[in-house]
Structures are given as structure tokens and as C-alpha cells.
Amino acid sequence: MAGCQPPAEAGRGRSDLKVYRHSLDQGPTTLDPVQGANVYANFVIVNAYDTLYSYKYLARPYELKPNLAAGFPEISPDGLVYRFRLKPGVRFVDDPCFPGGRGREVVAEDLIYSIKRHFDPRNQPQGAWLWQGRIAGLEEWKAAGSDYDQPVSGLEALDDHTLEVRLLQPYPQLVATFAQGFSALVPREAVEKYGKGLGVRPVGSGPFRLISYDTARVVMERNPHYRQEPVDLAAEGYDPATQAFSGVEAIQGRSPPFVDRLEFNFINEPSASWSSFTKGDEIQLTVLPVEQVDRVLASKHPVTLRPEYASKYHLYAGLEAGFIFTAFNMDFPEFGYNEDPERERRNKALRCAIIKGYDWQGRNDSWYNGLGEIFPGIIVPASPEFDPTLSRASITRDVAGARRLLAENGWTAENLPELVYGTTTGTTERLFFEQFRAWMHAIGYPREKVVQKTYATFGDISRAWKRNQLPLVAKGWGLDYPDAENTLQLFYGPNGSPGSNDANWENAEFDRLYREAAVMLPSEERTRLYREMNRLVVDDCVAITGLSRTRIYLWHKDVIAIPDREILGGFWLKYVDLVPDAAAPAPATGT
Amino acid sequence: MSAGSLWGKAARKFARDRLGMLALAVVAGYFLVAVGVWFGWWASGWPDLTGSKWEPVSASHWFGTNVIGQDIFDRAIYSTATAFEVGLVVALAATALGAVLGAFAGFFAGSWIDDLIVWVMGVLDAIPFYLFVAAVAFALAGNDWSMHAAMIATFWVGTGRLIRGEVIKLRGMEYVEAAHSIGVPETTIIFRHILPNTSHILLVQASVMFVGAIKAEVILSFLGLGIKDGMSWGLMIDESTKEVLAGFYNNFLAASVLMFGLVMAFNAVADALQDALDPRKVS
């Protein structure tokens, strides 16, 4: 079976290779799971390494499934002890770090070691928040100097294939944390041999192994020792009515990975990505650029392609498992907490007026072609706990109401505080600001008091948020796991800066409910608590929220896949296949 | 200015240059537009959202609207004032700097003063312009005047070299030697007796730098190194890079056509001035 390969491959006489060329809008800065904090790193990491769990390829809403784990864990009645069993016989890829260069078996100690790395400050770890204050003994182990030869009381390998995790308090999301790239199993031999070099030289047991990595591209090849696990489409959540078009039935009963070579092409500019995609013999998947929507789509509700594109490409449109929002930083006395209770009361009125003046529909129309879903609160529509009954007043623009609220609370053009709107540099970001300034001007905010502060990179503005330097935090958040707890924790008091609560909001009732819900398994009662917390955020006017964007993927018809980049991340890439007669696909002539 | 003076002859020659006069009228028209913006007569509502996304040309939006519903005509008109502000500030400051440093270097040619100024010119010439602007912008941490500062710091060099050469020629002339002989201080000789005789060069250089500054501003704004708060043709063209892919050209056309008109007209004025002020042709 032949695939479509770049000329260089053909030149080396490897025309029989099946190559899938994926595209992402940015590249990872490291491939070390201990620092792989973004979606781009995760895409590569979960293909190079194994995690205990992953998500079902085709099930929506997302459902966890065992990956390296032999099944779901046994949980003690009090919810404090989890016993995980690993599949036997799984090997790391062959690498010089192992004796004789032959990859050894993956064992429970590897997961303990990999979690310990997140509590070793020398690694500059990014994923400790997943287990901090949850797994017994980790913080003590860190405080004692992060000695890897010392045990952690809450992590014990009962044998090579059995791991027992002891918790400080029930943590229903624990299994989901073991589906994150942060929890990927790293062999100690590789860390000791390569050190920081592990960031460019992954040594895992995943479906692919790395061939090359630079700022433009990651190239991986099939791991020849990857375990044989035939696909059961029914178990993966296959829905023939909505997914048969993709041809995924072709992978039924076969063991992934199906392509010989997997390429990630990092193309920052959407127009360049579009050109590469429509050229026909380069990248095989792209996110539809906003600028092309009107040209490519026949309709937006539902999303359908014009015939000339439908004949060449597959389409998938789905709401992101995340949202964009703008939080007020309550540590700024001009907008949030203030020593003067009267000023604090007026500050709340000011925040509520700003929220009333914000035009979500305008933002959706300008930037997302009206395809995004606007919703109140911080529980996103992709969460199972989403509350469709919540009042939409906080997302309905009311200029007259905002002006009235300001006037009633003594706010005038003269005494309104300066509103600093931080962005990264760039045309789109400048227009975001101009749009926001115009909305604020409409409710009576003087233009000169709405000020843009620019930062060179996303890292710079992230640091400004973490250091409490901006009164407004405008950002996006993608769910790490399908549980509203993941967005509610963004407003949990103890998570204040430099933690994930950039709003630095502290509400005793919210925090109490959060702690109560945090130890509960999914249930109607937990959903009720989540929704109550959601209402508290809305009622206190802490954030301008929110909108979930619709992502539209297009991919060549010679590719068998259902793409995703939400919670599923890069797990689905091992299921990608090419149609059997795609040996020499004719270049498509897209526009 | 008497009719028989060099300046009088130059003015008459310029007036006879039809293309030059037409170009001057165009520049005057642009200037009038800019003055109207400065006084708030028009285009003050350029930041307002007066329409919806990408509205076509209409009676209410002569050039349509951009992606967030701002009126493109207002933005293009407002950008005229930005162009003049940048052009005038840079041209005047760089010309003054080039004149003074060039005059000192030329008057003291061969001394350490000349060596130092020529060395600084060489250093500035050796740094790629856009790299230099980026460095200045970074050093000034987003200051609104960083672009102006960077342009002035580099644009004066050309004028400085021309003035230095002219002053080396002038300082040997009899009227300068006469001033020396009666004890006139050197700085007075430079500023009162020599520099006025380089004004024809300075005028042409200023007009050339004016155009250069406008073009550089557009490019720098396009690259994200230019205008920080406000509107300019460069920013409009930058916005248009994504819009043209969607088949919407209004931002691009409005900014490009207006910039083209001003740059062409000012180039023609500069050419006409050069012809009119060339001593070999005037007399």
C-alpha cells in the first residue's frame, strides 16, 4: 500500500511509506512531559509516550478509556485509595539509554518516577497542580529535596504492574489526570542519560517514535514494537449516522498505528496553512481560516461545504471544549476589592456596567463569523454540567442599562478609573482593543481612559497576569478534562495569582461549595453545586464571559480520520489511515 | 526676496513648472485634510463602530467598513494627519540635526570633531534600518515616539554628509575668510554665514525625508513597529492582509491610493524644488 510522500522520500526509494502530514498553528517548545504545558506539546507527547488512560476516539461527549492501564482502577469505599494495573509486556522504544539499546518493559515504578519529576523544582515542572495537595506525601518528598531514591507515601508499586495511589482527600478527577500528557511515563534511564536533552529526544512507549524535531516540523515513525490492540469501533463510540462519511469503518479490527510516518507541520499563518492544504500534496488537514469561511462554506447553520470543496475535502465542525472570557482582577482597588466598603460597592456596579456594555454578538460576528456559541457563566457548553437555564442577561448588551448603572452609582467620565487592556502585539489584538474601547466609549467611558498595553509574546502577557499587573485578564481556556471543575477552579480563592485564579476573586460561599463538590463523584447533586457556583460568579460581575468557538476542520479525502484538538488532543492520530489507492493522489486545485 | 535674487529666480522657475505646481496643489490639499483632522473638523469618529463587519461602499460609508465595523473613509482621512505629523516631525528634526552636525563636521574638517561625527555617521549607516528601529522601539519600551526617534536618528546622516561637503567648499570662500579676519566667532560664522547658504540643499533634503518618513511609517506600522495609538495607512494595510484573502479590498485600496497620491505628489514637488534651486540652472 503506497502513501503520498514528499519528493525527498521518493528520492530515497521509500515510495511505499504511508505518510500523514498534520498541521498545527504553532509548535511545541519542548517534548518533555514535565514541561509540555500546551496543546502543541501534548499532540506530540501523547504519540511518543504512553499514558494510563486516553479518551475514546469517536465518543462525544468525551469518555475515558484505558490506554496503558489494563482497566479502570479499583477504588476504596472512602475514595482515598486507587489501585491501577498496567498492561504487561509493553516496551519502551529501543534507545541507547537502555542496556544493549533495547527498550525495557514499562512498569509501575515508571509512573511513580514520572509524577515525582513534577515535584522536582530542577525540572521547572508545569503539571504539579494536577496532584498537589491531592496525593499523599508528594509535597513532603519535595520539601525533603526531591530525592528520587526516596519513596512517596502516596505512591507505591505493589509489583511491576500494579500501582497504588493514596489520596489526602477524594479526588474524582484523578483518573482523568492520568490521561494528560503531564502523566506520560518516562523511563528514568532516559532522563539520566539525556537530561534536558529529553525535551528534543523523547523516549517513550507510544505509537510513534521521533525521527526529527525543529521549529517547523516534527517527524515521527511508527513504533514497531507498539502493542497489538485491534480497534473496536463500537467501544470507541462510533456513530455511523454522523461519522460514516469519514471512512473510519476501514480501521475496524486492525491494530494502530496505521501510517508509517506522522508529520506535524507548524504553520503559524492561516493563509500559508490554507495554501499548503489546497496545494494538494502537502499538509492533509487544516483548520478553516476565518477569512475563507464565506468562500468555502455553503451554509453556516448547519456548516456545509460548497460543492467544489465538498468534492475534495471532508469537513468536521465542532464546538471547542473551552471558552474565551475576560476576568476583572479583583486585587485592583480601582475595580475590585477596596478598603472602603462604599467604593467596593461602586466598583461592583462599575464591573456590572462594563459587562452590560460588552457586545458578545459583535465579537462573535466580527471574529468568528457568527459561528461561536455565546453563553453566560464559566461552565462551557461542552461540559456535561452546562446550565442551559441560566439567565442570559450577562451576555446581552444593554448600553442604556450600563449608563444608568454608572450614573446611579456616581460614576462620571471624570472619576472613572483608567482601564488598561493588555494584549500581545498584532493587528488582530489591536482591533480587539479598538472594539472593546468603542463598546466602553458607548457606555460613557472616555476613550483616553481605555488604554492598550502591549506585550511582545503570549509568555510576556501570561507573566503579567501571574504577577498581578493587569486589571483585566482576557484569555482563553481549554478544558483539561470533561468536568466543569476545570473551569470553576479558575475562580477558586486559594488558586489566586500566580495560580490559575487570575481574577484573584475570593468568595467564601463559592470556595465552600468548591471544596464540597471537589470530593464528589459525578452526580446530580454535584451538578447542582457547580451551577450554584456558576451563578455566584455571574452575580458578582467578576468576569465578562463567555464564548466557545466553533472549529472547522477540513482534510483530504484520502485520509481516514475524525480530527479533534480538544480534550482528545493528539490521541486520535494513531488511528489515522490513508485510503488504499491513495498511492499517488492527484494534487487538488483549491483556491 | 528680490526678483533678481537666487530665491526669486528659483520661485519663478518653480511657478513655471506645471507638474510641480500641480503636485504642490495636491500636497496642499492633503495638508488641508490633515489640518481638518488636527482641529477636529472631520474624522474624529474614526474609532467608533458605525457599521457592521465589512460593509460595502455606500452613502453612509464611502469606503465601506472594516472587520469591526469602523468607517474606512474616516480612518483613511485620519491617517493623512498621521502621515503629515510623522513626515513633518521627522523631516524637520532630521534636517536640523543633519544641518548642524554636518556643518560642524565640514567646518572643522580634519579635526577630532569631524572624525567623531563622521564615525557616528558610519556607525549609523552600518546598522540595518529596520533592525535599528526595532532596537530603539524595544529600548524605549513601547514609547509612542520610538519610531520618530529611530527615524530621526538615522535620517539625518544623509543630510549631514551633504552639508559637510558643502561646508568644506564654503569655508574656503572669501566671505568666510573675511569673517574670520575681523574676529567673528566660529559658531556665528557657521550659523549666520555658512548654513544659510546651504538652505537650498536643506529644503530639498527635507522634502525627500518627508516622503521617506511617510513611507517608513507605513512599513514600520505594517511590521508592528510603528504607530502605537492612532491610525495610519500602514496599520490599515496591515489589517488588509487577512481581508484580501476573504475578497475584501477596501482597507487596502483606501490606504494604498491615498498614500500613493501623497508620496507621488511630494516626490514631484521635491524634484521641482531641486530643479528650481539648482544654482547651475537658476542663473
Boltz contact constraints between the chains, C-beta under 6 A:
constraints:
  - contact:
      token1: [A, 271]
      token2: [B, 245]
      max_distance: 6.0
  - contact:
      token1: [A, 291]
      token2: [B, 242]
      max_distance: 6.0
  - contact:
      token1: [A, 291]
      token2: [B, 245]
      max_distance: 6.0
  - contact:
      token1: [A, 291]
      token2: [B, 246]
      max_distance: 6.0
  - contact:
      token1: [A, 365]
      token2: [B, 53]
      max_distance: 6.0
  - contact:
      token1: [A, 366]
      token2: [B, 53]
      max_distance: 6.0
  - contact:
      token1: [A, 366]
      token2: [B, 67]
      max_distance: 6.0
  - contact:
      token1: [A, 366]
      token2: [B, 68]
      max_distance: 6.0
  - contact:
      token1: [A, 425]
      token2: [B, 224]
      max_distance: 6.0
  - contact:
      token1: [A, 427]
      token2: [B, 238]
      max_distance: 6.0
  - contact:
      token1: [A, 427]
      token2: [B, 239]
      max_distance: 6.0
  - contact:
      token1: [A, 431]
      token2: [B, 68]
      max_distance: 6.0
  - contact:
      token1: [A, 434]
      token2: [B, 47]
      max_distance: 6.0
  - contact:
      token1: [A, 435]
      token2: [B, 68]
      max_distance: 6.0
  - contact:
      token1: [A, 438]
      token2: [B, 47]
      max_distance: 6.0
  - contact:
      token1: [A, 438]
      token2: [B, 48]
      max_distance: 6.0
  - contact:
      token1: [A, 438]
      token2: [B, 49]
      max_distance: 6.0
